[in-house]
Amino acid sequence: MRFSRFYCSFVGLASVSASVLDGLQFLQGTCKCPTNPNYLVSSAVEVGDVTYYVPPRATFTGFCHDGFVPTTLIHIEPHDLPITSAWLNKKISWFLEIDDVFNPGFLVSVTFTGRLSLGRMIREGELDIADFLKQWHVVDYFLPVLVWDDDELNEGAYFLTCEGLKQAWRIYEDTLDAFQVGVVPSVHDPNYFKPLPVSVSSGAHMSIAVPSRLYFPPPTLQKPLSGLRIGVKDIIDLSGLPTSHQSRAYLALHGDPLQTTASAIQTLIDKGAVIVGKTRTTQFAAGEQASGDWIDFLPPWNPRGDGFQVPGMSSAGSASAVAGYAWIDGAVGSDTLGSMTGPAALQGVFGNRVSTGVLELDGVMPITKVLDTLGFFARDITVFNTVLKAWLPETAEKETEGQHVLPGALLYPTDYFPLSPPEFQVPITAFIAKLENFLHVSKRDISFAEEWTRTASFAEGVDITDYLETVVSTLQLKGSWDNSRWFADEYKSVFGREMEVHPQVGYKWKVGAQITDSQKGEAEMKARQYVSWLDEQFFKDGCGSALLLLPVWEAGKVIYRNEYRGPPEEVNYIGLGWYQGLEPALAGLPVVTVPVGQYPYESRITGNKEWLPVTVGVVAARNCDLMLAGLLERFLDAEGMGVVKTGKFAFDVENVLVTEEENIKDEL
């Protein structure tokens, strides 16, 4: 920060009609606060019926005000002169268009900054703003007297206080219960976080505060994620907060603030991202039902359709936030057996699992090393691709000669497709046709089962489903227990009783504890054989090999959150068997869930026709994450499918109806 000696001059509205010189006063460069300066106090303030969090420390102390005044900071460069009411109205319209934090209530006063001379502006008639002040009911405005230069102080909504200029963070209510806690940077260290200390008035839900988008400069090579607001799944460590893993018992053991942030999250912060909260997850990232299994903390809500559909599994909170709130740009989750791709499918957003082993997983609760990875949710494919390019190391693209390579085949497994009901398959068929045109290939029907029988000689005649029947469940159940038993034992030692866990977690631990090291070794051997077989048959040419299409989650099913589907022993949330969508998890391949449309259903909740997202999984060769994301961005943007909406509908219903009618006619 650089500034020469700086004062403010005050001009009252009543004096403007006579002369801007009338009523000039010099304000102090420093002000005295009535409170003890050793105590930094944050607060919640309403401006224009919107509640704001005011951080305890001033952003800029070069000038101050004896009161507490909302103000709009406007930066003026010499090339902007003369400053007219029309110029200012255009500036305010731009603020309102791009920033959800700013509102006209901050125009009670206006503070102009920049490398300007007040004397020159007055002398040369370059300040003609009387109409603007009257139109917006501006009471006070402040002008620079001497030259001032500050590269860090950006335009937007602030508060002028006796301590200096303070930021305004808008507080939103988390009506979908997507967040475990809202967070803000601490006073002394922007990389150390604390829970948001204030809330909105209703108190029924968590409060989340977001900074003005105007506070952040445009993205650069060093800060490509400048100002991007994201949430972080609450199995991932964030400095200054405990990681709950959605377990009250775990918090009783390890409820103290952590001193380090997971490396993968620190990378996003270093690239300019703003962490606004930690998102809800299933307990210890286990597979759980929304009704009956989520006990310690309730599950988030899926905003799509009738609002009563299940949100997905362990990364559901991150997906709910992205699907439901325009004020958040994306969220981080983790994936072992579909915890990213499933919630993305159910809630109609872009979501991926990164190739296994690409991102560092320190500070992330482990389940099993061979399956665990991270991923990102977004509504905008360009945001999604931008984050991946900033997030993933260059080694993620080691198998490709360039990010713009086009895979030479499009694989369509008839083991899974077509899907039912027919209304669900229609937008998938349309998506595939467009992707064929983009890639200049025709989809190739394949059968995993037939290809396995023909080429997997090591299986000695055992079909693929029988050969892999227990492989995934063995790896994740054994890993889950081995990585959890230490704190289960610690809890018993400290409190003298068994640790209380959710039904699914207890079942997983019980089964996992019975799996021997020999059984685990056999599962690892079969997994390696499968991965080698899959690579050889479909991905031996790396990124240029093929894209594989897959259904995601229980595609086409309407699943209400208030329906109990049975106890853990009867519901397969442990990866037993071999079923659609497990290929990327076991083989460590990158996959992106892509929203492609919507389909109608009659809701027993609302009694009306509602619409749920239709998605498809697009898989690439291992470590080809950036190729896949870049390809999808170019393709989807060209087709006008690169952005989904928040709320009930992922897409405009009118467009979906027209598309469906055309596709059905074509198929007939």
C-alpha positions in Angstrom: 0.0 0.0 0.0 1.4 3.4 -1.0 -0.2 6.8 -0.2 1.0 10.3 0.3 -0.4 12.4 3.2 -4.1 12.1 2.7 -7.1 14.2 3.9 -10.7 14.1 3.0 -12.9 17.1 2.2 -16.6 17.0 3.0 -19.2 18.5 0.7 -22.9 18.5 2.0 -25.6 18.0 -0.6 -27.2 21.3 0.3 -24.1 23.2 -0.8 -23.7 21.5 -4.2 -26.3 23.7 -5.9 -24.4 26.8 -5.0 -20.8 25.7 -5.5 -18.7 22.7 -4.7 -16.5 25.0 -2.7 -19.2 25.9 -0.3 -19.0 24.1 3.0 -15.6 22.4 2.5 -14.2 20.9 5.7 -11.0 19.0 6.3 -11.4 15.8 8.2 -8.8 14.2 10.4 -6.4 11.8 8.9 -6.8 9.8 12.1 -9.8 9.5 14.3 -10.2 8.5 17.9 -12.5 5.5 18.6 -14.5 5.6 21.9 -13.8 1.9 22.5 -10.6 0.3 23.7 -8.3 -0.1 20.7 -7.0 -3.4 22.2 -10.3 -5.0 21.4 -11.4 -5.7 17.8 -15.1 -6.1 17.5 -16.9 -7.5 14.5 -20.6 -6.6 13.9 -23.7 -7.2 11.8 -25.3 -4.2 10.2 -28.3 -3.7 8.0 -28.1 -1.5 4.9 -31.1 -1.4 2.6 -32.8 -4.4 4.4 -29.7 -6.5 3.7 -27.6 -7.8 6.6 -23.8 -7.4 6.4 -20.9 -8.8 8.4 -18.4 -6.0 9.2 -14.9 -7.4 9.9 -13.2 -6.1 13.1 -10.1 -4.7 11.3 -10.1 -1.9 8.9 -9.0 -2.6 5.3 -7.6 0.9 4.9 -6.6 3.4 7.7 -5.5 6.4 5.5 -8.7 8.2 6.4 -11.6 7.7 8.8 -14.9 9.1 10.0 -16.0 9.8 13.6 -19.2 7.9 13.0 -20.2 4.7 11.2 -21.3 5.5 7.6 -22.0 3.2 4.7 -20.1 4.4 1.7 -19.6 3.6 -2.0 -15.9 3.8 -3.0 -15.5 4.9 -6.6 -12.0 5.1 -8.2 -11.3 7.8 -10.7 -8.4 8.0 -13.1 -7.4 11.1 -15.1 -8.8 9.6 -18.3 -12.2 9.3 -16.6 -12.6 13.1 -16.4 -14.8 15.0 -16.5 -16.9 13.1 -13.9 -20.6 13.6 -14.8 -23.8 12.2 -13.4 -24.1 10.0 -16.5 -20.7 8.5 -15.9 -21.5 7.8 -12.3 -24.9 6.2 -13.2 -23.1 3.9 -15.6 -20.6 2.9 -12.9 -23.4 2.2 -10.3 -25.3 0.1 -12.8 -22.2 -2.0 -13.4 -21.8 -2.4 -9.6 -25.4 -3.7 -9.3 -25.0 -6.0 -12.3 -21.9 -7.9 -11.2 -22.0 -7.7 -7.4 -24.6 -9.1 -5.1 -23.0 -7.4 -2.1 -23.5 -3.8 -3.3 -26.9 -2.2 -2.9 -28.1 1.4 -3.3 -28.2 1.8 0.5 -24.4 2.3 0.3 -25.0 5.5 -1.7 -25.9 7.3 1.5 -22.3 8.6 1.0 -19.8 8.3 -1.8 -16.0 8.3 -1.4 -13.9 9.1 -4.5 -10.3 7.9 -4.7 -7.6 8.0 -7.3 -4.5 9.9 -8.5 -6.4 13.2 -8.8 -6.3 16.8 -7.6 -9.4 18.2 -6.1 -8.3 21.7 -7.0 -7.9 20.7 -10.7 -11.3 19.0 -10.8 -13.0 22.1 -9.4 -11.0 24.6 -11.3 -11.5 23.0 -14.7 -15.1 22.1 -14.1 -14.5 18.4 -14.2 -16.9 17.5 -11.4 -20.6 17.8 -12.5 -22.5 15.4 -10.2 -25.4 17.3 -8.7 -28.0 15.3 -10.6 -26.4 12.0 -9.5 -26.4 13.0 -5.9 -30.0 14.0 -6.0 -31.1 10.9 -7.9 -29.5 8.4 -5.5 -30.3 10.5 -2.4 -26.6 10.8 -1.5 -26.2 12.7 1.8 -22.4 13.0 1.9 -19.5 12.6 -0.4 -15.8 12.7 0.1 -13.1 13.8 -2.3 -9.3 13.4 -2.3 -7.3 16.6 -1.7 -3.8 15.2 -2.4 -2.5 12.5 -4.7 -3.2 9.0 -3.4 -2.2 5.6 -4.9 -3.2 2.2 -3.5 -3.1 -1.0 -5.5 -5.1 -3.0 -2.9 -8.1 -0.8 -2.2 -10.8 -1.7 -4.7 -14.2 -0.1 -5.5 -17.5 -1.2 -3.9 -19.4 -1.1 -0.7 -17.6 -0.2 2.5 -18.2 1.4 5.9 -16.4 4.6 7.0 -15.6 4.2 10.7 -13.4 5.8 13.3 -10.8 3.0 12.7 -10.8 3.5 8.9 -12.5 1.9 5.9 -14.0 -1.5 6.6 -15.3 -4.1 4.2 -19.0 -5.2 3.9 -19.6 -9.0 3.6 -23.2 -9.9 2.7 -24.8 -12.5 5.0 -26.9 -15.2 3.3 -29.1 -17.7 5.1 -28.3 -21.4 4.3 -31.9 -22.5 3.7 -30.7 -25.8 2.1 -28.6 -26.7 5.2 -25.7 -27.3 2.8 -23.1 -25.9 5.2 -21.8 -27.1 8.5 -20.3 -23.7 9.3 -19.7 -20.3 7.6 -16.1 -19.1 7.9 -14.2 -15.8 7.6 -10.5 -15.0 7.7 -9.1 -14.2 11.1 -7.9 -10.7 11.9 -4.2 -11.5 12.0 -3.8 -14.2 9.3 -5.9 -14.4 6.1 -5.0 -18.1 5.9 -6.4 -18.8 9.3 -10.1 -19.1 9.6 -12.8 -18.8 12.2 -16.5 -19.4 12.3 -18.6 -16.5 11.2 -19.4 -14.7 14.5 -22.7 -13.1 13.5 -25.9 -14.4 11.8 -29.1 -13.2 10.1 -32.2 -12.6 12.1 -34.2 -15.8 11.6 -31.7 -18.1 13.3 -33.3 -21.1 11.6 -30.3 -21.9 9.4 -26.5 -21.4 9.2 -25.4 -17.9 8.1 -22.7 -17.6 5.3 -20.9 -14.3 4.6 -19.5 -13.5 1.2 -17.2 -10.5 0.3 -18.0 -8.1 -2.5 -16.9 -9.3 -6.0 -15.6 -5.7 -6.5 -12.9 -6.2 -3.9 -10.9 -8.5 -6.1 -8.9 -7.6 -9.2 -9.3 -9.5 -12.5 -7.7 -13.0 -12.6 -4.0 -13.1 -13.4 -1.6 -16.0 -14.1 -0.6 -15.8 -10.4 -4.2 -15.5 -9.2 -6.5 -17.2 -11.8 -9.2 -17.8 -9.2 -9.3 -14.2 -7.9 -12.4 -13.7 -5.7 -13.9 -17.1 -6.6 -16.2 -18.1 -3.7 -16.0 -21.8 -2.8 -17.1 -24.2 0.0 -15.0 -27.1 1.4 -16.3 -30.5 2.4 -16.1 -31.0 6.2 -13.7 -34.0 6.0 -11.0 -31.7 4.7 -8.9 -29.7 7.1 -9.1 -25.9 7.2 -6.7 -24.0 9.5 -8.4 -22.4 12.5 -11.4 -24.8 12.6 -11.9 -28.4 13.7 -12.9 -31.0 11.1 -16.1 -32.6 12.3 -16.5 -35.5 9.9 -20.2 -35.0 10.9 -19.6 -36.8 14.2 -20.4 -35.3 17.6 -18.3 -38.0 19.2 -15.3 -37.1 17.0 -15.7 -33.5 17.9 -15.7 -34.4 21.6 -12.2 -35.9 21.0 -10.8 -33.4 18.5 -12.8 -30.2 18.6 -9.8 -27.8 18.9 -8.9 -25.6 15.9 -6.5 -27.1 13.5 -3.3 -25.3 12.7 -2.9 -26.4 9.1 -5.0 -26.4 5.9 -5.0 -29.4 3.5 -2.5 -28.8 0.7 -5.1 -29.1 -2.0 -7.2 -26.4 -0.4 -4.2 -24.2 0.3 -3.4 -24.3 -3.5 -6.9 -22.9 -4.3 -6.4 -20.2 -1.7 -3.0 -19.3 -3.0 -4.5 -19.0 -6.5 -7.1 -16.4 -5.2 -10.1 -18.5 -4.1 -12.2 -17.3 -1.1 -13.3 -20.0 1.3 -16.8 -19.1 2.6 -17.7 -22.2 4.6 -17.4 -25.9 5.3 -20.1 -28.1 3.7 -22.1 -31.0 5.2 -21.2 -34.6 4.5 -22.2 -38.0 5.6 -20.5 -39.3 8.7 -16.9 -40.2 7.9 -17.8 -39.9 4.2 -19.8 -43.2 4.4 -22.7 -44.0 2.1 -25.9 -43.0 4.0 -29.6 -42.5 3.3 -31.1 -39.1 3.9 -33.8 -40.7 6.0 -32.7 -42.7 9.0 -28.9 -42.6 8.6 -27.9 -39.0 9.0 -28.4 -38.5 12.8 -25.8 -36.3 14.4 -26.3 -33.6 11.8 -29.2 -33.5 9.3 -28.6 -34.0 5.6 -28.7 -31.0 3.1 -31.6 -30.4 0.8 -31.6 -31.0 -3.0 -33.2 -27.9 -4.6 -34.2 -29.6 -7.8 -37.6 -30.8 -8.7 -40.0 -31.0 -5.7 -37.2 -30.2 -3.3 -37.7 -33.6 -1.6 -35.3 -35.7 -3.7 -32.2 -37.2 -2.0 -29.1 -35.0 -2.3 -26.6 -37.8 -2.8 -23.9 -39.2 -0.7 -20.9 -37.8 1.1 -20.2 -34.7 -1.0 -23.9 -33.8 -1.0 -23.5 -30.6 1.0 -21.1 -29.2 -1.6 -23.4 -30.1 -4.4 -26.5 -28.6 -2.7 -24.7 -25.3 -2.2 -23.7 -25.1 -5.9 -27.1 -26.2 -7.1 -29.0 -23.9 -4.8 -27.1 -20.6 -4.4 -26.0 -18.1 -7.0 -23.8 -16.5 -4.4 -21.3 -19.4 -4.4 -19.2 -20.3 -7.5 -18.2 -23.8 -6.6 -17.3 -26.3 -3.9 -14.8 -29.0 -3.2 -15.7 -32.6 -2.4 -14.1 -36.0 -2.2 -14.8 -39.2 -4.1 -14.2 -42.8 -3.2 -17.1 -44.6 -4.9 -19.2 -41.9 -6.5 -19.4 -39.2 -3.8 -18.7 -36.5 -6.3 -20.4 -37.8 -9.5 -23.5 -39.0 -7.6 -24.5 -35.7 -6.0 -23.6 -33.9 -9.2 -26.1 -36.1 -11.1 -28.9 -35.8 -8.6 -28.6 -32.1 -8.3 -27.7 -31.3 -11.9 -24.3 -29.6 -11.7 -20.9 -30.2 -13.1 -18.9 -32.4 -10.8 -15.8 -34.6 -11.2 -13.5 -37.1 -9.6 -9.9 -36.2 -10.3 -7.6 -39.0 -11.5 -6.5 -40.9 -8.4 -3.1 -39.8 -7.1 -2.9 -36.5 -8.9 -3.8 -34.2 -5.9 -2.2 -34.4 -2.5 -4.5 -35.8 0.1 -2.9 -34.6 3.3 -5.5 -33.1 5.6 -8.2 -35.2 3.9 -9.9 -38.0 5.9 -8.7 -41.2 4.3 -10.9 -44.2 3.4 -8.6 -46.2 1.1 -5.6 -44.9 -0.8 -6.4 -46.8 -4.0 -9.8 -45.2 -4.4 -9.7 -41.8 -2.7 -9.5 -38.5 -4.6 -11.0 -35.0 -4.7 -13.3 -33.2 -7.1 -15.0 -29.9 -7.8 -18.6 -28.8 -8.3 -19.6 -25.8 -10.5 -22.6 -24.6 -12.4 -20.5 -23.1 -15.2 -18.2 -25.3 -17.2 -15.8 -22.4 -17.8 -15.4 -21.9 -14.0 -15.0 -25.6 -13.6 -12.2 -25.8 -16.2 -10.5 -22.7 -14.8 -10.4 -24.2 -11.4 -9.0 -27.5 -12.6 -6.2 -25.7 -14.6 -5.3 -23.8 -11.5 -5.6 -26.7 -9.2 -4.0 -29.7 -10.9 -0.2 -29.9 -11.2 1.3 -30.1 -14.7 2.0 -33.8 -14.2 -1.8 -34.3 -14.6 -1.4 -33.9 -18.3 1.8 -35.9 -18.7 0.2 -38.4 -21.2 -1.0 -35.8 -23.7 0.9 -33.7 -26.3 -1.6 -30.8 -25.8 -4.7 -29.9 -24.0 -6.7 -29.7 -27.2 -6.2 -33.3 -28.3 -9.4 -35.0 -29.5 -10.0 -38.6 -28.4 -10.4 -40.9 -31.4 -13.4 -42.9 -30.1 -16.7 -42.5 -28.2 -17.6 -45.6 -26.3 -21.2 -46.4 -25.5 -21.5 -49.5 -23.2 -24.6 -51.5 -24.0 -24.3 -53.1 -20.6 -25.9 -49.9 -19.2 -27.5 -48.0 -22.1 -30.2 -47.2 -23.1 -31.7 -46.0 -19.8 -35.3 -46.0 -18.6 -37.7 -44.3 -18.4 -37.5 -43.2 -22.1 -37.9 -39.6 -21.1 -34.6 -39.9 -19.3 -32.7 -41.3 -22.3 -34.0 -38.7 -24.8 -31.7 -35.8 -23.7 -28.8 -38.3 -23.4 -29.3 -39.4 -27.0 -29.4 -35.8 -28.1 -26.2 -35.0 -26.2 -24.4 -38.0 -27.7 -25.3 -36.9 -31.2 -23.9 -33.5 -30.7 -20.7 -34.9 -29.1 -20.3 -37.2 -32.1 -20.3 -34.1 -34.4 -17.9 -32.3 -32.2 -15.4 -35.2 -32.1 -16.0 -36.2 -35.8 -16.6 -39.8 -34.7 -19.5 -42.1 -34.4 -20.2 -43.7 -31.0 -19.0 -47.3 -30.8 -21.2 -49.7 -29.0 -19.3 -51.9 -26.6 -20.1 -54.6 -24.1 -17.8 -54.8 -21.1 -19.1 -58.3 -20.3 -18.5 -59.6 -23.9 -15.1 -57.9 -24.2 -14.0 -59.3 -20.8 -15.1 -62.9 -21.8 -13.2 -62.5 -25.1 -9.9 -61.0 -23.8 -9.5 -61.4 -20.0 -7.6 -64.7 -20.1 -6.3 -64.2 -16.5 -9.9 -64.5 -15.3 -10.0 -68.1 -16.4 -13.6 -68.0 -17.6 -15.0 -66.1 -14.7 -17.3 -63.3 -15.9 -16.6 -59.7 -15.0 -19.3 -59.3 -12.4 -18.3 -62.4 -10.5 -14.6 -61.7 -10.8 -15.0 -58.2 -9.3 -17.9 -59.0 -7.0 -16.1 -58.2 -3.7 -13.1 -56.2 -4.9 -14.4 -52.7 -4.4 -16.2 -53.5 -1.2 -13.1 -55.2 0.3 -10.9 -52.3 -0.5 -13.1 -49.6 0.9 -14.4 -51.5 3.9 -11.0 -52.6 5.0 -9.6 -49.2 4.4 -12.4 -47.5 6.2 -11.9 -49.6 9.4 -8.1 -49.4 9.3 -8.2 -45.6 9.0 -10.9 -45.2 11.7 -10.0 -47.6 14.4 -7.4 -45.3 16.0 -10.0 -42.7 17.0 -12.6 -45.3 17.9 -10.1 -46.8 20.3 -9.1 -43.4 21.6 -12.7 -42.5 22.2 -13.2 -45.7 24.3 -10.0 -45.0 26.2 -11.0 -41.4 27.0 -14.8 -41.8 27.7 -14.9 -45.4 28.8 -17.5 -46.5 26.3 -17.9 -47.4 22.6 -18.0 -44.5 20.1 -21.5 -43.7 18.9 -21.7 -43.7 15.1 -24.4 -43.7 12.5 -25.9 -47.1 11.4 -24.1 -47.3 8.1 -20.8 -46.4 9.6 -21.2 -49.0 12.4 -22.1 -51.6 9.8 -19.1 -50.7 7.6 -16.7 -50.9 10.6 -18.2 -54.2 11.7 -17.7 -55.8 8.2 -14.4 -54.1 7.6 -12.9 -55.4 10.8 -13.5 -59.0 9.6 -11.6 -58.6 6.4 -8.1 -60.1 6.6 -5.0 -58.7 5.1 -4.9 -61.7 2.8 -8.4 -60.9 1.4 -7.3 -57.3 1.0 -4.2 -58.4 -0.9 -6.3 -60.6 -3.3 -8.6 -57.7 -3.9 -5.6 -55.4 -4.7 -4.3 -58.0 -7.1 -7.6 -58.3 -9.0 -7.9 -54.5 -9.1 -4.5 -54.2 -10.7 -5.5 -56.9 -13.3 -8.7 -55.1 -14.1 -6.9 -51.7 -14.5 -4.4 -53.2 -16.9 -7.1 -54.9 -18.8 -9.2 -51.7 -19.1 -6.2 -49.6 -20.2 -5.2 -52.2 -22.8 -8.6 -52.6 -24.3 -9.8 -49.0 -24.3 -7.2 -46.4 -23.2 -3.8 -47.6 -24.4 -3.2 -44.5 -26.5 -3.6 -42.1 -23.5 -5.6 -39.0 -23.9 -6.2 -39.6 -27.6 -7.7 -43.0 -27.0 -11.4 -42.6 -26.2 -14.1 -41.0 -24.2 -16.3 -43.4 -22.3 -19.9 -42.6 -21.5 -21.5 -43.9 -18.3 -24.8 -43.6 -16.5 -24.3 -41.8 -13.1 -25.9 -42.9 -9.9 -29.3 -44.5 -10.0 -30.1 -42.8 -13.2 -33.7 -42.2 -14.0 -35.0 -43.0 -10.5 -37.2 -40.7 -8.4 -35.9 -41.2 -4.8 -37.6 -39.2 -2.0 -35.6 -38.2 1.0 -38.4 -39.3 3.4 -38.4 -42.9 2.2 -36.5 -45.3 4.3 -34.9 -47.9 2.0 -34.0 -50.4 4.7 -31.3 -51.1 7.3 -27.6 -51.2 6.3 -27.6 -55.0 5.8 -30.3 -54.6 3.2 -29.1 -51.5 1.3 -25.9 -51.9 -0.7 -24.0 -48.7 0.2 -20.7 -50.5 0.7 -19.7 -51.2 -2.9 -20.6 -54.9 -2.9 -20.9 -56.3 -6.5 -20.0 -54.8 -9.8 -22.4 -52.2 -11.2 -22.5 -49.1 -13.5 -20.2 -46.3 -12.7 -17.5 -48.2 -10.7 -15.1 -48.2 -13.6 -13.5 -44.7 -12.9 -13.2 -45.4 -9.2 -11.4 -48.7 -9.5 -9.3 -47.7 -12.4 -8.5 -44.2 -11.1 -9.8 -42.5 -14.2 -11.1 -38.9 -14.5 -14.8 -38.5 -14.9 -17.1 -35.5 -15.2 -20.8 -35.6 -14.6 -22.4 -33.4 -17.3 -26.0 -32.1 -17.0 -27.6 -32.6 -20.4 -31.3 -32.0 -19.8 -34.3 -32.6 -17.5 -37.1 -35.2 -17.4 -40.6 -34.9 -16.0 -42.2 -37.0 -13.2 -45.3 -36.7 -11.1 -44.4 -35.8 -7.6 -46.2 -37.4 -4.7 -45.0 -34.5 -2.6 -46.4 -31.6 -4.6 -49.0 -33.5 -6.7 -47.6 -31.7 -9.7 -45.4 -32.5 -12.6 -41.8 -31.7 -11.6 -38.5 -31.9 -13.4 -35.3 -33.6 -12.4 -31.8 -33.3 -14.0 -30.6 -35.7 -16.6 -26.8 -36.2 -16.6 -24.2 -38.4 -18.2 -20.7 -39.3 -17.0 -17.9 -38.6 -19.5 -14.7 -40.6 -18.7 -11.2 -40.1 -20.1 -7.9 -41.9 -19.8 -5.9 -41.6 -16.6 -4.3 -38.2 -15.9 -6.2 -36.6 -18.8 -8.3 -34.4 -16.5 -7.3 -31.2 -18.2 -7.9 -32.5 -21.7 -11.4 -33.7 -20.6 -12.3 -30.4 -18.9 -11.0 -28.3 -21.8 -12.8 -30.4 -24.4 -16.1 -30.2 -22.5 -15.8 -26.5 -22.1 -15.3 -25.9 -25.8 -18.1 -28.4 -26.7 -20.7 -27.3 -24.2 -20.1 -23.6 -24.8 -20.6 -24.1 -28.5 -23.9 -25.9 -27.9 -25.1 -23.4 -25.3 -25.1 -26.0 -22.6 -22.2 -24.7 -20.5 -24.2 -23.1 -17.6 -27.0 -24.5 -15.4 -29.4 -22.6 -13.2 -29.9 -22.6 -9.5 -33.1 -23.8 -7.8 -35.8 -26.1 -9.1 -34.7 -26.2 -12.7 -31.2 -26.9 -14.0 -32.4 -25.6 -17.4 -35.3 -23.5 -18.7 -38.3 -25.8 -18.9 -39.5 -24.3 -22.1 -36.3 -25.2 -23.9 -36.3 -28.7 -22.5 -39.9 -29.3 -23.7 -39.0 -28.1 -27.3 -35.9 -30.2 -27.3 -37.7 -33.3 -26.1 -40.5 -33.0 -28.6 -38.0 -32.6 -31.5 -35.9 -35.6 -30.3 -38.9 -37.8 -29.9 -40.1 -37.0 -33.4 -36.6 -37.7 -34.7 -36.5 -41.1 -33.0 -39.9 -42.1 -34.3 
